């Protein structure tokens, strides 16, 4: 009975499951789709940053304080989105590695 309890305790700590590529068909297609979504996101952020900077400059030069503030906010959000899109792979890898250390 003790061996069974010991085996169950081991299963609770290590189910023996880890991420492994190649187990399901379509993994390369999924990676291509996600890469394309990331590319479209980066292109959209470049456009949003350009528009936000133009609004910021226009608001500054015309005395439109609301437009200037909106442009600043848009530029900040676009910069944050660019940071997130660029760092997404590293962030997921970091927390995945961190999670795999939990015992």
FIKE-67316 format. One record per atom (N, C-alpha, C): x, y, z; residue in one letter. Coordinates in nm, 2 decimals. Each point is the difference from the previous one (the first is absolute). Example, Ala and Ser with C-alpha at 12.3 -4.5 7.8 and 13.67 -1.06 7.14 Angstrom:
! FIKE-67316
east=1.32 north=-0.57 up=0.78 r=A
east=-0.09 north=0.12 up=0.00 r=A
east=0.09 north=0.12 up=0.00 r=A
east=-0.04 north=0.11 up=-0.07 r=S
east=0.09 north=0.11 up=0.00 r=S
east=-0.08 north=0.11 up=0.08 r=S
END
This chain:
! FIKE-67316
east=0.08 north=-0.12 up=0.00 r=X
east=-0.08 north=0.12 up=0.00 r=X
east=0.09 north=0.12 up=0.00 r=X
east=0.11 north=0.00 up=0.07 r=X
east=0.09 north=0.11 up=0.00 r=X
east=0.06 north=0.03 up=-0.14 r=X
east=0.02 north=-0.10 up=-0.08 r=X
east=0.06 north=0.02 up=-0.13 r=X
east=-0.10 north=0.07 up=-0.09 r=X
east=-0.13 north=-0.03 up=0.02 r=X
east=-0.11 north=0.07 up=-0.08 r=X
east=-0.01 north=0.14 up=0.04 r=X
east=0.00 north=0.03 up=0.13 r=X
east=0.00 north=0.14 up=0.04 r=X
east=0.12 north=0.08 up=-0.04 r=X
east=0.12 north=-0.06 up=0.00 r=X
east=0.12 north=0.06 up=-0.04 r=X
east=-0.01 north=0.03 up=-0.15 r=X
east=-0.05 north=-0.09 up=-0.08 r=X
east=-0.02 north=0.02 up=-0.15 r=X
east=-0.10 north=0.11 up=-0.02 r=X
east=-0.11 north=0.01 up=0.07 r=X
east=-0.10 north=0.11 up=-0.02 r=X
east=0.06 north=0.13 up=0.04 r=X
east=0.08 north=0.01 up=0.10 r=X
east=0.07 north=0.13 up=0.04 r=X
east=0.09 north=0.04 up=-0.11 r=X
east=0.08 north=-0.09 up=-0.06 r=X
east=0.09 north=0.03 up=-0.11 r=X
east=-0.08 north=0.06 up=-0.12 r=X
east=-0.11 north=-0.06 up=-0.03 r=X
east=-0.09 north=0.04 up=-0.11 r=X
east=-0.05 north=0.15 up=0.03 r=X
east=-0.03 north=0.03 up=0.12 r=X
east=-0.04 north=0.13 up=0.03 r=X
east=0.10 north=0.11 up=-0.02 r=X
east=0.13 north=-0.04 up=0.01 r=X
east=0.11 north=0.10 up=-0.02 r=X
east=0.05 north=0.00 up=-0.14 r=X
east=0.00 north=-0.12 up=-0.07 r=X
east=0.05 north=0.00 up=-0.13 r=X
east=-0.09 north=-0.09 up=-0.09 r=X
east=-0.09 north=0.06 up=-0.07 r=X
east=-0.08 north=-0.08 up=-0.09 r=X
east=0.07 north=-0.04 up=-0.13 r=X
east=0.12 north=0.05 up=-0.02 r=X
east=0.08 north=-0.05 up=-0.12 r=X
east=-0.04 north=0.07 up=-0.13 r=X
east=-0.07 north=0.11 up=0.01 r=X
east=-0.04 north=0.07 up=-0.12 r=X
east=0.08 north=0.13 up=-0.02 r=X
east=0.05 north=0.01 up=-0.12 r=X
east=0.08 north=0.12 up=-0.04 r=X
east=-0.03 north=0.04 up=-0.14 r=X
east=0.02 north=0.13 up=-0.04 r=X
east=-0.03 north=0.04 up=-0.14 r=X
east=0.10 north=-0.07 up=-0.09 r=X
east=-0.05 north=-0.05 up=-0.11 r=X
east=0.09 north=-0.07 up=-0.10 r=X
east=-0.06 north=0.03 up=-0.14 r=X
east=0.09 north=0.05 up=-0.08 r=X
east=-0.04 north=0.03 up=-0.14 r=X
east=-0.02 north=-0.13 up=-0.08 r=X
east=-0.08 north=0.00 up=-0.10 r=X
east=-0.01 north=-0.11 up=-0.09 r=X
east=-0.10 north=-0.10 up=0.04 r=X
east=-0.08 north=0.02 up=0.11 r=X
east=-0.09 north=-0.10 up=0.04 r=X
east=-0.13 north=0.01 up=-0.08 r=X
east=-0.04 north=0.11 up=-0.05 r=X
east=-0.12 north=0.02 up=-0.07 r=X
east=0.02 north=0.05 up=-0.14 r=X
east=-0.08 north=-0.04 up=-0.10 r=X
east=0.02 north=0.06 up=-0.13 r=X
east=-0.04 north=0.15 up=0.00 r=X
east=0.06 north=0.08 up=-0.09 r=X
east=-0.04 north=0.13 up=-0.01 r=X
east=0.07 north=0.10 up=0.09 r=X
east=0.10 north=-0.04 up=0.07 r=X
east=0.08 north=0.09 up=0.09 r=X
east=0.07 north=0.10 up=-0.08 r=X
east=0.06 north=-0.03 up=-0.11 r=X
east=0.07 north=0.10 up=-0.09 r=X
east=-0.10 north=0.10 up=-0.05 r=X
east=-0.12 north=-0.05 up=-0.04 r=X
east=-0.10 north=0.10 up=-0.05 r=X
east=-0.05 north=0.09 up=0.11 r=X
east=-0.01 north=-0.05 up=0.12 r=X
east=-0.04 north=0.09 up=0.11 r=X
east=0.11 north=0.10 up=0.03 r=X
east=0.12 north=-0.04 up=0.00 r=X
east=0.11 north=0.09 up=0.02 r=X
east=0.00 north=0.11 up=-0.11 r=X
east=-0.02 north=-0.04 up=-0.12 r=X
east=-0.01 north=0.10 up=-0.11 r=X
east=-0.11 north=0.10 up=0.02 r=X
east=-0.12 north=-0.05 up=0.04 r=X
east=-0.11 north=0.09 up=0.03 r=X
east=0.03 north=0.10 up=0.11 r=X
east=0.05 north=-0.05 up=0.11 r=X
east=0.04 north=0.09 up=0.11 r=X
east=0.10 north=0.10 up=-0.04 r=X
east=0.10 north=-0.04 up=-0.07 r=X
east=0.10 north=0.09 up=-0.05 r=X
east=-0.06 north=0.11 up=-0.09 r=X
east=-0.09 north=-0.04 up=-0.08 r=X
east=-0.07 north=0.10 up=-0.09 r=X
east=-0.09 north=0.09 up=0.08 r=X
east=-0.06 north=-0.05 up=0.10 r=X
east=-0.08 north=0.09 up=0.09 r=X
east=0.09 north=0.10 up=0.07 r=X
east=0.11 north=-0.04 up=0.05 r=X
east=0.10 north=0.08 up=0.06 r=X
east=0.05 north=0.11 up=-0.10 r=X
east=0.03 north=-0.04 up=-0.12 r=X
east=0.04 north=0.10 up=-0.10 r=X
east=-0.11 north=0.10 up=-0.03 r=X
east=-0.12 north=-0.04 up=-0.02 r=X
east=-0.11 north=0.09 up=-0.02 r=X
east=-0.02 north=0.10 up=0.12 r=X
east=0.02 north=-0.06 up=0.12 r=X
east=-0.01 north=0.09 up=0.12 r=X
east=0.11 north=0.10 up=0.00 r=X
east=0.12 north=-0.03 up=-0.04 r=X
east=0.11 north=0.09 up=0.00 r=X
east=-0.02 north=0.11 up=-0.11 r=X
east=-0.05 north=-0.04 up=-0.11 r=X
east=-0.03 north=0.10 up=-0.11 r=X
east=-0.11 north=0.09 up=0.05 r=X
east=-0.10 north=-0.05 up=0.07 r=X
east=-0.11 north=0.09 up=0.05 r=X
east=0.05 north=0.09 up=0.10 r=X
east=0.10 north=-0.04 up=0.09 r=X
east=0.06 north=0.09 up=0.10 r=X
east=0.08 north=0.11 up=-0.07 r=X
east=0.07 north=-0.03 up=-0.10 r=X
east=0.07 north=0.10 up=-0.07 r=X
east=-0.09 north=0.11 up=-0.06 r=X
east=-0.11 north=-0.05 up=-0.06 r=X
east=-0.10 north=0.10 up=-0.04 r=X
east=-0.06 north=0.08 up=0.11 r=X
east=-0.04 north=-0.07 up=0.11 r=X
east=-0.06 north=0.07 up=0.11 r=X
east=0.10 north=0.10 up=0.06 r=X
east=0.13 north=-0.03 up=0.01 r=X
east=0.10 north=0.09 up=0.05 r=X
east=0.02 north=0.12 up=-0.09 r=X
east=0.00 north=-0.02 up=-0.13 r=X
east=0.01 north=0.11 up=-0.10 r=X
east=-0.12 north=0.10 up=0.02 r=X
east=-0.12 north=-0.06 up=0.01 r=X
east=-0.12 north=0.09 up=0.01 r=X
east=0.00 north=0.07 up=0.14 r=X
east=0.04 north=-0.07 up=0.10 r=X
east=0.01 north=0.06 up=0.13 r=X
east=0.10 north=0.11 up=0.01 r=X
east=0.11 north=-0.02 up=-0.06 r=X
east=0.11 north=0.11 up=0.00 r=X
east=-0.05 north=0.12 up=-0.09 r=X
east=-0.07 north=-0.03 up=-0.11 r=X
east=-0.05 north=0.11 up=-0.08 r=X
east=-0.11 north=0.08 up=0.08 r=X
east=-0.09 north=-0.07 up=0.07 r=X
east=-0.10 north=0.07 up=0.08 r=X
east=0.07 north=0.08 up=0.12 r=X
east=0.10 north=-0.06 up=0.06 r=X
east=0.07 north=0.07 up=0.10 r=X
east=0.07 north=0.13 up=-0.05 r=X
east=0.06 north=-0.01 up=-0.12 r=X
east=0.07 north=0.12 up=-0.06 r=X
east=-0.11 north=0.10 up=-0.04 r=X
east=-0.11 north=-0.04 up=-0.06 r=X
east=-0.10 north=0.09 up=-0.04 r=X
east=-0.06 north=0.07 up=0.12 r=X
east=-0.03 north=-0.07 up=0.10 r=X
east=-0.06 north=0.06 up=0.12 r=X
east=0.10 north=0.09 up=0.07 r=X
east=0.12 north=-0.02 up=-0.01 r=X
east=0.10 north=0.09 up=0.06 r=X
east=0.01 north=0.13 up=-0.07 r=X
east=0.01 north=-0.01 up=-0.14 r=X
east=0.02 north=0.12 up=-0.08 r=X
east=-0.13 north=0.08 up=-0.02 r=X
east=-0.12 north=-0.06 up=0.03 r=X
east=-0.12 north=0.08 up=-0.02 r=X
east=-0.06 north=0.04 up=0.14 r=X
east=0.07 north=-0.04 up=0.10 r=X
east=-0.05 north=0.03 up=0.14 r=X
east=-0.12 north=-0.08 up=0.04 r=X
east=-0.02 north=-0.11 up=-0.06 r=X
east=-0.11 north=-0.10 up=0.04 r=X
east=0.05 north=-0.09 up=0.10 r=X
east=-0.02 north=0.04 up=0.13 r=X
east=0.06 north=-0.08 up=0.11 r=X
east=-0.06 north=-0.14 up=0.01 r=X
east=-0.13 north=-0.01 up=-0.04 r=X
east=-0.06 north=-0.14 up=0.01 r=X
east=0.06 north=-0.09 up=-0.11 r=X
east=0.02 north=0.06 up=-0.12 r=X
east=0.06 north=-0.08 up=-0.11 r=X
east=0.14 north=-0.04 up=0.04 r=X
east=0.08 north=0.09 up=0.06 r=X
east=0.13 north=-0.02 up=0.04 r=X
east=0.01 north=-0.11 up=0.11 r=X
east=-0.09 north=0.00 up=0.09 r=X
east=-0.01 north=-0.10 up=0.11 r=X
east=-0.04 north=-0.14 up=-0.06 r=X
east=-0.09 north=0.01 up=-0.10 r=X
east=-0.04 north=-0.13 up=-0.06 r=X
east=0.11 north=-0.06 up=-0.08 r=X
east=0.08 north=0.09 up=-0.07 r=X
east=0.11 north=-0.05 up=-0.08 r=X
east=0.11 north=-0.06 up=0.09 r=X
east=0.02 north=0.06 up=0.11 r=X
east=0.10 north=-0.05 up=0.10 r=X
east=-0.04 north=-0.14 up=0.05 r=X
east=-0.13 north=-0.01 up=0.04 r=X
east=-0.05 north=-0.12 up=0.05 r=X
east=0.00 north=-0.11 up=-0.11 r=X
east=-0.03 north=0.03 up=-0.12 r=X
east=0.00 north=-0.10 up=-0.11 r=X
east=0.15 north=-0.04 up=-0.03 r=X
east=0.09 north=0.09 up=0.01 r=X
east=0.14 north=-0.03 up=-0.02 r=X
east=0.05 north=-0.10 up=0.11 r=X
east=-0.04 north=0.03 up=0.12 r=X
east=0.04 north=-0.08 up=0.11 r=X
east=-0.05 north=-0.14 up=-0.01 r=X
east=-0.13 north=-0.01 up=-0.04 r=X
east=-0.07 north=-0.13 up=-0.01 r=X
east=0.07 north=-0.08 up=-0.12 r=X
east=0.02 north=0.07 up=-0.11 r=X
east=0.07 north=-0.07 up=-0.11 r=X
east=0.14 north=-0.05 up=0.03 r=X
east=0.07 north=0.08 up=0.08 r=X
east=0.14 north=-0.04 up=0.04 r=X
east=-0.02 north=-0.12 up=0.09 r=X
east=-0.09 north=0.00 up=0.09 r=X
east=-0.02 north=-0.12 up=0.09 r=X
east=-0.05 north=-0.12 up=-0.08 r=X
east=-0.08 north=0.02 up=-0.10 r=X
east=-0.04 north=-0.11 up=-0.08 r=X
east=0.11 north=-0.06 up=-0.08 r=X
east=0.09 north=0.09 up=-0.05 r=X
east=0.12 north=-0.05 up=-0.07 r=X
east=0.09 north=-0.08 up=0.09 r=X
east=0.02 north=0.05 up=0.12 r=X
east=0.08 north=-0.07 up=0.10 r=X
east=-0.06 north=-0.14 up=0.03 r=X
east=-0.13 north=-0.01 up=0.02 r=X
east=-0.07 north=-0.12 up=0.03 r=X
east=0.01 north=-0.10 up=-0.12 r=X
east=-0.02 north=0.05 up=-0.12 r=X
east=0.01 north=-0.09 up=-0.12 r=X
east=0.14 north=-0.05 up=-0.02 r=X
east=0.10 north=0.09 up=0.02 r=X
east=0.14 north=-0.05 up=-0.02 r=X
east=0.04 north=-0.09 up=0.11 r=X
east=-0.05 north=0.02 up=0.12 r=X
east=0.05 north=-0.08 up=0.11 r=X
east=-0.09 north=-0.13 up=0.03 r=X
east=-0.11 north=-0.01 up=-0.08 r=X
east=-0.10 north=-0.11 up=0.03 r=X
east=0.07 north=-0.14 up=0.01 r=X
east=0.08 north=-0.03 up=-0.09 r=X
east=0.07 north=-0.13 up=0.00 r=X
east=0.08 north=-0.02 up=0.12 r=X
east=0.08 north=0.10 up=0.04 r=X
east=0.09 north=0.00 up=0.11 r=X
east=-0.08 north=-0.01 up=0.13 r=X
east=-0.11 north=0.08 up=0.01 r=X
east=-0.08 north=0.00 up=0.12 r=X
east=-0.06 north=-0.14 up=0.03 r=X
east=-0.06 north=-0.06 up=-0.11 r=X
east=-0.06 north=-0.13 up=0.01 r=X
east=0.11 north=-0.11 up=0.04 r=X
east=0.11 north=0.01 up=-0.06 r=X
east=0.11 north=-0.09 up=0.03 r=X
east=0.05 north=0.01 up=0.14 r=X
east=0.01 north=0.13 up=0.05 r=X
east=0.04 north=0.02 up=0.13 r=X
east=-0.09 north=-0.06 up=0.11 r=X
east=-0.13 north=0.03 up=-0.02 r=X
east=-0.10 north=-0.05 up=0.10 r=X
east=-0.02 north=-0.15 up=-0.02 r=X
east=0.02 north=-0.06 up=-0.12 r=X
east=-0.01 north=-0.14 up=-0.02 r=X
east=0.12 north=-0.07 up=0.08 r=X
east=0.12 north=0.06 up=-0.02 r=X
east=0.11 north=-0.06 up=0.07 r=X
east=-0.01 north=0.02 up=0.16 r=X
east=-0.06 north=0.11 up=0.04 r=X
east=-0.02 north=0.02 up=0.14 r=X
east=-0.10 north=-0.10 up=0.05 r=X
east=-0.11 north=-0.02 up=-0.07 r=X
east=-0.10 north=-0.10 up=0.04 r=X
east=0.05 north=-0.14 up=0.00 r=X
east=0.09 north=-0.03 up=-0.09 r=X
east=0.05 north=-0.14 up=0.00 r=X
east=0.09 north=-0.03 up=0.12 r=X
east=0.05 north=0.11 up=0.07 r=X
east=0.08 north=-0.02 up=0.12 r=X
east=-0.08 north=-0.03 up=0.13 r=X
east=-0.13 north=0.02 up=-0.01 r=X
east=-0.09 north=-0.02 up=0.11 r=X
east=-0.02 north=-0.15 up=0.03 r=X
east=0.03 north=-0.04 up=0.12 r=X
east=-0.01 north=-0.14 up=0.04 r=X
east=-0.10 north=-0.02 up=0.12 r=X
END
